[in-house]
């Protein structure tokens, strides 16, 4: 086989393995049940990371190594310079790889992932150190985001921010089953919340991109909002004039790590807004008004874009 043909064959194997990860939800199970590859593929979802890694290894002839990720032991798959893994929607080599849910790169510490506005360690080959990340109950990928269910909350994350909503059984059925992607067994015994609950949007930014402490002033945040004309602090409250003439009054609770604005009077898109400084990261987390559905087409992207703009303005 000539060099170009060999490289094409390698690329095809890697692409097929990545397509399996991107196209099939992953449920959290601690052990591989040993189902045949054909049964797993027909089922349409993976029953744990070990099952996923076994199928990938057999289909693409990959080497499996033990690593750490998602707060636990996690298989890492290798083929030459390429690194693949369950719940990673790209293959990583020497260059940064753009995934549907963020950007991935490999260095001496392992694989790093940038999403929600900051970069964190994603997978580690060092078995002597704590595993990065946190466990999940169910994880899958959309066209431009990652969906993860954990403890009754559905988290929808991309490169720029994350939306968290209750893991409603009808919502998950619509997203996974009614779309025809997988059989309904993927939702069996999954912890869900069949009642209304808070919807929150969070964006983050590395601390070293902020030249000063403007982020500590909640009134600066409100003044920077495109939908607020002015904001004035009055003791422990801030009075904001919303575009259109309405007035919104927020209680402001400050601490060493940041501040919390809570809507006390009037109407506004957010009922609570938090700014926090932790682990060399600045974050804004906003709870939506109950009348807003963050899952309507285009709404999630708009909310994240606006908050990211606000965070940049703050520092």
N, C-alpha and C positions, 0 to 999 in steps of 0.2 A: 504493500500500500504506500503510495507516494505521500510526501509530507503534508500537502494541502488536504488530501483525502483523510489522512490520519487525524489532523486537527479538526476537520469537519465532523468526524465520527465522535471525537471526544466532546466537542461542543454539543452535539446532539444528545449524548448521554447525560451531560450536565443539565441541559435544558429540560429533558424529560423528568429528571429527578426534581428539579425546582418546580415544574408544573404540577407534580404530585403534591408537593407541600402547599402550593398556592391554591390548588383546586379542591382540597379536602379538609374539612374541619378536624380538629384534634381534641379529643376528650382526654381528661387527666386520669390515667390509671397507672398504678405503680408497677404492674407486671404485664409482660407480653403474654396474651392468651394462646398464642401459637396458631391462630387461624391461617389458613393457606392464603397466599398472595391474591389469588383469584377471588376468594371470598371477601377479603379486605377491600379490594378495588370495586367489587360489585356492591358492597355495603355503602361506599361513598364517604366514609369517614374513618379516621384512625383511632383505635382504642389504646391510647397511650403513646408516649414518645418512643418506647422500645419497639413497639410494633411498627411504628412509622419508620424508624431507622432500619429495621430488618427488611422491610419492603423496598425502601430506597436502595439499600446495599445490594440486594439481590437483583433488582431491576437495572441498576446502573453500574454494577460491579464496583462498589465503593468500599473503602476500608473503614471500619467502625472503631472509634476510640472513645474512652470514657472522659467526660468533661463535667463542667458545672454550669448550670443556668436555671433561671426561674426558681431560684431558692432551693435547688435540689440537684441530685445527680442527673446529668443530661448527656445523651449520646452526641458525639460530633463525628461527622463523616468526612473523609478525605479522599481526594484523587489528585495526586501530584500537588500542584500549588493551590488547588481548589479546596475550599471548606464549605460544607453544607451541614444542615441540621434540621431536625423537626422544629416547626414554628418559625423558621427563618426563610422568607420568601425570595431569597436570592442566593447565589453562590458567590463567595468572596475569594479573591486572590490578592494580588498586590495593590490593586487600585480600589478606590471607593466604589461601591455598588449601590445603585439607586433601586430601592424596593418600593412597593406600593404604599408602604406604611412608614418609610423613613429612609435613611442612608446608613449603609453598613461599611465598615472597614476593618482590616485585620492588622494587629501590631503584636508586639512581644507579650502583651498581657492577655491576648485572645481576640475575640471579635467584639467590636464596639458598634453601638447603634445610636444614631441621632434621630430623635422623634420628640414631638411636643415642645421643641425649642432648644433642647440641650442634648448632649451626648453622654451616654453611660456605658459601662461595661455590660455586654450582653451575654457572652459565653466565655468561659475560662477553661483552659486545659489544666490549670493548677489544682490538683485534688487536695492540696494541703490548706487551701484558703476557702473562706466562706463563699457559697455560691451567690453570684449576682442575681438581681431580679427577685420576683415573687411568684408563687404558684398561681395557677388559674384553674377553672373548672372546664371551660370550653374556649377554644380559640380558632378563628378562621380569618380569611382575608377577603376584602372586597376589591373593587377596581382601583381604589385610591386610598385605602385605609385598612387598619387591623381591628377586628372585633374580638373582645375578650370578655368572658363572663366569669365573675368571681364573687362568691358570697351574695348572690342575688343582684349584683350590679353589672350592667353591660357598659363596657368602656370602648369607645370608638376613637381611635388614635391615628394621626398621620404625622407628617414631618413638623407641622406647625402647632398643633394643640390636641387636646383630648376632650371629648364629651362623655359624661357619665349619666346614665339614665337607669331606672329600674329595669331589671331583666324580666319583663312581662312575658308570660308564656305565649300570648297571642302574637306579640312582636317577634319573638324568636321563631315561632312557627312560620310566620310570614317570611322572615329573612332566610330561613334555612330549608324548611320543608316544602312550603307552597311554591317556592321558586323552582322546585323540582331537582334541587342539587343533591339532596341526601335523603335517606329514609328517616322516618320519625324516631327511630331508636336512638338517634344522637341526643335527643332531649330527655330520655328516660332517666328518672331520679336526679335530674339537674335541679339545683336550688334556684328557684325563681320567686319573684314577688308580684303577686296578682292584685296590686292596688296602686293608686297614685303615689308618687314619691318625688323627691327633689331631682331636678336636672341641673347639672353643673358643668361649666366650661372652664378649663384651666389652660393657661399658657405659661411657659417658663423661658428664662433667659440667663445665660451665665453672668455671674456677678462682675467679672472683669470687663464686661461691655458697658457697665454703668459707671460714669465718671464721678458721680457725686451722690448725695443722699436725698435727691428730690423725691424718690419713691416713698420716703417716710411721710410725706405730706399728702393726706387723702384728698384735700381740697384741690391740689394740683391735678390729681387723677380725674376728678369730676370736671374741672375746667377744660381738660384736654379732650373730653368726650365730644364727639361730633353732634350728639343729640342734646347737649347741655350748653346753654348760652352763658351762664355765670354760676358761681358757687361761692358762698361766704360762710366761714366758720362762726358759729354762735355758741360759745361755751363747749359743751360736749356734743353738739349737733352741727350739721352742715346743711344749709338751705340752698337748694339748687333750682335754678330756673330752667325748665325743660323747654326745648324748642316747641313752639306752638302755644306757649303761655302758661302751661301748668307748673305747679310748684311741687317739688319732692323734698321731704325732710328726712335726713339720715342721722341715726345715732352713730357716733364714732368712738370706737374703743381702741386705744393705742397700747402697744407693748414694745418690748425690746426688739422682737422679731418682725414687727410690722403693724398692721392695723386692720380693723374690721368695720365696714359700713353696713348698717342694718336699716332698711327702709321702715320708717315709723309712720309717715303720713304721705298721702299722694300715691300716684301710680308711676311705675318705672319698669323698664325691661328686666332689671335685676332686683331681687328682694334682698340680696346680701352680696357683698364683694369683699374679698380678703386679699391683702398683699402680705407676702411673707418672704423672709430671707433665711434660707436654710441650706446648709451644705454647699456654700458658694454659688447658690442659685437664687434668683429672684422669681417669684411666681405671682400670678394673678388668678384667683379662682372666684367665679361668679355663679350664684344660684339664680336661675331664671324665674321670672314671674310665672305663676301657675297657668296663666292664660296663653302661654307661648309653648308651641310644640317644636322642640329643637330638631325633630326628625322630618319636618316638612322639607321638600326639595330646596336645596340651597341655603337653608337656615344655619346648619352647623358651620359651613364654611364662612358665612358672613359673620357669625358671632365670634369665631376664632380669629378671623382677620381683624375685626374691630378691636378685640382685646390685645392682640399682638401689637397693633398700632399704639394703643394706650401704654403698653409696657415699654415700648421703645421711647415714647415721649417721656415717661417717668425716669428714664436713665439710659 
